[in-house]
Amino acid sequence: MFKGFGGSKKKSVLEDNELTTGIVQHPVTKRWQTWISFTGHDIQCVTAHNQRDDAGRVAKQMASAWSEGKYKTGEEVTAFIKSLPTDAVIDPLPQNIVMQLSQQALSARK
């Protein structure tokens, strides 16, 4: 599940050590999923929540931890993500939603 934390095959458009995060509602489960991206092309959902506010809190926690430079290695990032609260298993998002999130991550860079 956390294989994407090494190097990305697509060229990064975000700065080194830059993270984009957000929340999205899954169209089938209706759960709110938090997502992260290190390149703008590598959208990865990391937690699933029944309540939008819970997902928002986790997304803010991820952004704060990253901006404070708390985690430097892939192992530290993986351990941090595994420690985050979640209400359910993460369901894969449809490709069209992943593409929308990628565009959102890339436009946030501008």
Secondary structure, DSSP 8 states (H G I E B T S, - for coil): --GGGS--SS---S-TT--EEEEEE-TTT--EEEEEESSSS--EEEEEESSHHHHHHHHHHHHHHHHTT---SHHHHHHHHHHS--SS------HHHHHHHHHHHHHHH-
